[in-house]
Amino acid sequence: MILSRESLGRVKTQHLVPQESLFQLPEKVLQFGTGVLLRGLPDYFIDKANRQGIFNGRIVVVKSTGTGGASGFDDQDGLFTHAIKGIENNEKVDEIMINASISRVLAASGDWQAILACAKNPEMKVVISNTTEVGIQLLDTDRVGDQPPRSFPGKLLAFLAARYEAFHGSEESGMVIVPTELIIDNGKKLKDIVTRLAVLNGLPDGFMQWLDKHIVFCNSLVDRIVPGKPDGATIDTLERELGYRDDLVIVSEAYRLWAIEGGEKVRETLAFSQADPGVVIAPDIEIFRELKLRMLNGTHTLSCGIAFLAGFDTVKNAMDNEAMAAFVSSLMLQEIAPAIPYQVNEQEAKGFAAKVLDRFRNPHIEHLWLAITAQFSAKLKMRVLPVLLNHYKHSEEVPEHIAAGFAAYLLFMKSEQENGDQYFGSANGREYRITDDQAAVLSQAWKHAGPGEIAAKVLSDRALWDTDLTLLPGFEASVTRKMLTMMTKGIISVLNDLKSVVA
C-alpha cells in the first residue's frame, strides 16, 4: 500500500504516526519550494511543534518550478516519511516519523488563483522559501498581475499585494518571511528586491508603508544534510521495514540548525521554535554563520584534497582512519577555531567541533569527497583565506594543517585538458574530473613550474586570492615541503608527521 491519510490506520509500525487531529489544524505557513531541505528542516520543526500542541498550524506549499506537478503529494495527502539516522552526543540516532505538516501542494503554473486566495487567510502568518541561490534575484519585468510572475520575489510581491488589499493594510495582517536560500543576508536581500519591484510596479504609498512596518524579513541560516531521493536499496529496505510505499521518503542526519535573525515579534510568530533547540532566534546570527562556514565548510575544504588523494571516497571512510581523523580534529580545534574572524569563545568552538565530528562519522550519509572538491579554488578563497590571514595577524607560526590542505589542493589541481574544456587529474590509478572555474589556470601553472616552484607560482597569484600568500612567513615553504612529501612518501606520511608535531 502507498502512504496516505486513508492508509495510516493500517500502518503497523511503532514509529511516529500522526494523530487525526493534526489534519484539522489551520494553514499558517506559505512555503515556496518542495525540496528535501525544506521538508527535512523547517517542515520537521513545524511537524514536531504541532505534535506537542505548540504551533498548531500546517503548510501550504507552492511548487514554483515548471517541471512536474503536485500529484505525488496529492496521492499521499502531503504525508511523507522522514528517516533520521546518525550520531548525536556519541549516541546512535535511528528514528522514523511520518510528517503531517503539509496540508496541500499548489503548482504556481496552474493554481495561482488558489495561492493568491491564501493571502485572505487571517491565520496565514509565515512565509518560508528555498528557491536556490539564483531564486533571490531581481527580474524587473515581473508584474504583480502576471499569472503568475516569473521570479520568486515577483510571486511573493503579488501575494503580499493581495494580502494588503484583503486586510486594508492592517497591522494584524503583517507576516514574518524567512528565506533559507544559502546566501549571506538572504532576508535583507529579499526585502530589497521585493521593495524595488513594488516601486517598479507602482504600488501605492500605503502598501509601501505596510511592507516596511508590518512585513518582517529575517536573515536565516540552515544546516542539515538531507541528500536527494534515497537510492533504490535504501528505499527497498525502508519499505520492507515500514510495510508501505512512500514516493516522497527522505533521509537526513540527526544534526539540525535553523538560525533566524529576529526579536520578540519573530519569536512569538514562529512559535514552533519552542519545540526543538535546533531552532535559534537571536538578534544576531553571525556567529552561527561563522562557525558553520569556517569549522564545518572550511574543514571540509581543507580536508577534501587530502582525503581524496589518500584514497578515501567518503567522509565516513576517512574518519575511520586514525591519521585522517586526527588531522580533521586538530585542524578544526587548533588552527581554524582560534583564527575565526569573529569573537567565538573556546567552549562554543569545542561544542560545535564535537557536533561536526559526529556528523563526519555518520555511516548513513554518503558524502563523497570528490563532490566536496567542486569549485575547490573558490571555496578556499571564501572559507579558508579569512581564517589564514587572521591567524597571521596574531602569530607568525605556520598553521601546518592548513598548509597541508593547500599542498593537497595543488596536487589535486594538477590536470590535463581533455574533450575541449574539461580537465582531468589522476590519483591511485584512477582518473577524476576537476570541477573548478580555475582548472585551466592551475593546469597551465603546472605546465610552467615544477613541483619545487608550483607553490610559489600559485600562492603569489593575486588574481586567484586577491593577495600574495607567499608573503605569509613560512607558509610557502611549508606548503612546498608537504606537497613534495605527499608526492614521494604519500599523504598518510604527511598526516603522521602532523600527528607527531601535535603530540
Secondary structure in CASP SS format (residue, H / E / C, confidence):
PFRMAT SS
TARGET T0000
AUTHOR 0000-0000-0000
METHOD secondary structure of the structure
MODEL  1
M C 1.00
I E 1.00
L C 1.00
S C 1.00
R C 1.00
E C 1.00
S C 1.00
L H 1.00
G H 1.00
R H 1.00
V C 1.00
K C 1.00
T C 1.00
Q C 1.00
H C 1.00
L E 1.00
V C 1.00
P C 1.00
Q C 1.00
E H 1.00
S H 1.00
L H 1.00
F H 1.00
Q H 1.00
L C 1.00
P C 1.00
E E 1.00
K E 1.00
V E 1.00
L E 1.00
Q E 1.00
F E 1.00
G C 1.00
T C 1.00
G C 1.00
V H 1.00
L H 1.00
L H 1.00
R H 1.00
G H 1.00
L C 1.00
P H 1.00
D H 1.00
Y H 1.00
F H 1.00
I H 1.00
D H 1.00
K H 1.00
A H 1.00
N H 1.00
R H 1.00
Q C 1.00
G C 1.00
I C 1.00
F C 1.00
N C 1.00
G C 1.00
R E 1.00
I E 1.00
V E 1.00
V E 1.00
V E 1.00
K E 1.00
S C 1.00
T C 1.00
G C 1.00
T C 1.00
G C 1.00
G C 1.00
A C 1.00
S H 1.00
G H 1.00
F H 1.00
D H 1.00
D H 1.00
Q C 1.00
D C 1.00
G C 1.00
L C 1.00
F E 1.00
T E 1.00
H E 1.00
A E 1.00
I E 1.00
K E 1.00
G E 1.00
I E 1.00
E E 1.00
N C 1.00
N C 1.00
E E 1.00
K E 1.00
V E 1.00
D E 1.00
E E 1.00
I E 1.00
M E 1.00
I E 1.00
N E 1.00
A C 1.00
S C 1.00
I E 1.00
S E 1.00
R E 1.00
V E 1.00
L E 1.00
A E 1.00
A C 1.00
S C 1.00
G C 1.00
D C 1.00
W H 1.00
Q H 1.00
A H 1.00
I H 1.00
L H 1.00
A H 1.00
C H 1.00
A H 1.00
K H 1.00
N C 1.00
P C 1.00
E C 1.00
M C 1.00
K C 1.00
V E 1.00
V E 1.00
I E 1.00
S E 1.00
N C 1.00
T C 1.00
T C 1.00
E H 1.00
V H 1.00
G H 1.00
I C 1.00
Q C 1.00
L C 1.00
L C 1.00
D C 1.00
T C 1.00
D C 1.00
R C 1.00
V C 1.00
G C 1.00
D C 1.00
Q C 1.00
P C 1.00
P C 1.00
R C 1.00
S C 1.00
F H 1.00
P H 1.00
G H 1.00
K H 1.00
L H 1.00
L H 1.00
A H 1.00
F H 1.00
L H 1.00
A H 1.00
A H 1.00
R H 1.00
Y H 1.00
E H 1.00
A H 1.00
F H 1.00
H C 1.00
G C 1.00
S C 1.00
E H 1.00
E H 1.00
S H 1.00
G C 1.00
M E 1.00
V E 1.00
I E 1.00
V E 1.00
P E 1.00
T C 1.00
E C 1.00
L C 1.00
I C 1.00
I C 1.00
D C 1.00
N H 1.00
G H 1.00
K H 1.00
K H 1.00
L H 1.00
K H 1.00
D H 1.00
I H 1.00
V H 1.00
T H 1.00
R H 1.00
L H 1.00
A H 1.00
V H 1.00
L H 1.00
N C 1.00
G C 1.00
L C 1.00
P C 1.00
D H 1.00
G H 1.00
F H 1.00
M H 1.00
Q H 1.00
W H 1.00
L H 1.00
D H 1.00
K H 1.00
H H 1.00
I E 1.00
V E 1.00
F E 1.00
C C 1.00
N C 1.00
S E 1.00
L E 1.00
V E 1.00
D E 1.00
R C 1.00
I C 1.00
V C 1.00
P C 1.00
G C 1.00
K C 1.00
P C 1.00
D C 1.00
G H 1.00
A H 1.00
T H 1.00
I H 1.00
D H 1.00
T H 1.00
L H 1.00
E H 1.00
R H 1.00
E H 1.00
L H 1.00
G C 1.00
Y C 1.00
R E 1.00
D C 1.00
D C 1.00
L C 1.00
V C 1.00
I E 1.00
V E 1.00
S E 1.00
E C 1.00
A C 1.00
Y C 1.00
R C 1.00
L E 1.00
W E 1.00
A E 1.00
I E 1.00
E E 1.00
G C 1.00
G C 1.00
E H 1.00
K H 1.00
V H 1.00
R H 1.00
E H 1.00
T H 1.00
L C 1.00
A H 1.00
F H 1.00
S H 1.00
Q H 1.00
A H 1.00
D C 1.00
P C 1.00
G C 1.00
V E 1.00
V E 1.00
I E 1.00
A E 1.00
P C 1.00
D C 1.00
I C 1.00
E H 1.00
I H 1.00
F H 1.00
R H 1.00
E H 1.00
L H 1.00
K H 1.00
L H 1.00
R H 1.00
M H 1.00
L H 1.00
N H 1.00
G H 1.00
T H 1.00
H H 1.00
T H 1.00
L H 1.00
S H 1.00
C H 1.00
G H 1.00
I H 1.00
A H 1.00
F H 1.00
L H 1.00
A C 1.00
G C 1.00
F C 1.00
D C 1.00
T E 1.00
V H 1.00
K H 1.00
N H 1.00
A H 1.00
M H 1.00
D C 1.00
N C 1.00
E H 1.00
A H 1.00
M H 1.00
A H 1.00
A H 1.00
F H 1.00
V H 1.00
S H 1.00
S H 1.00
L H 1.00
M H 1.00
L H 1.00
Q H 1.00
E H 1.00
I H 1.00
A H 1.00
P H 1.00
A H 1.00
I C 1.00
P C 1.00
Y C 1.00
Q C 1.00
V C 1.00
N C 1.00
E H 1.00
Q H 1.00
E H 1.00
A H 1.00
K H 1.00
G H 1.00
F H 1.00
A H 1.00
A H 1.00
K H 1.00
V H 1.00
L H 1.00
D H 1.00
R H 1.00
F H 1.00
R C 1.00
N C 1.00
P C 1.00
H C 1.00
I C 1.00
E C 1.00
H C 1.00
L E 1.00
W H 1.00
L H 1.00
A H 1.00
I H 1.00
T C 1.00
A C 1.00
Q C 1.00
F H 1.00
S H 1.00
A H 1.00
K H 1.00
L H 1.00
K H 1.00
M H 1.00
R H 1.00
V H 1.00
L H 1.00
P H 1.00
V H 1.00
L H 1.00
L H 1.00
N H 1.00
H H 1.00
Y H 1.00
K H 1.00
H H 1.00
S C 1.00
E C 1.00
E C 1.00
V C 1.00
P C 1.00
E H 1.00
H H 1.00
I H 1.00
A H 1.00
A H 1.00
G H 1.00
F H 1.00
A H 1.00
A H 1.00
Y H 1.00
L H 1.00
L H 1.00
F H 1.00
M C 1.00
K C 1.00
S C 1.00
E E 1.00
Q E 1.00
E E 1.00
N C 1.00
G C 1.00
D C 1.00
Q E 1.00
Y E 1.00
F E 1.00
G E 1.00
S E 1.00
A E 1.00
N C 1.00
G C 1.00
R E 1.00
E E 1.00
Y E 1.00
R E 1.00
I E 1.00
T C 1.00
D C 1.00
D C 1.00
Q C 1.00
A H 1.00
A H 1.00
V H 1.00
L H 1.00
S H 1.00
Q H 1.00
A H 1.00
W H 1.00
K H 1.00
H C 1.00
A C 1.00
G C 1.00
P C 1.00
G C 1.00
E C 1.00
I H 1.00
A H 1.00
A H 1.00
K H 1.00
V H 1.00
L H 1.00
S C 1.00
D C 1.00
R H 1.00
A H 1.00
L H 1.00
W H 1.00
D C 1.00
T C 1.00
D C 1.00
L H 1.00
T H 1.00
L H 1.00
L C 1.00
P C 1.00
G C 1.00
F H 1.00
E H 1.00
A H 1.00
S H 1.00
V H 1.00
T H 1.00
R H 1.00
K H 1.00
M H 1.00
L H 1.00
T H 1.00
M H 1.00
M H 1.00
T H 1.00
K H 1.00
G C 1.00
I H 1.00
I H 1.00
S H 1.00
V H 1.00
L H 1.00
N H 1.00
D H 1.00
L H 1.00
K H 1.00
S H 1.00
V H 1.00
V H 1.00
A C 1.00
END
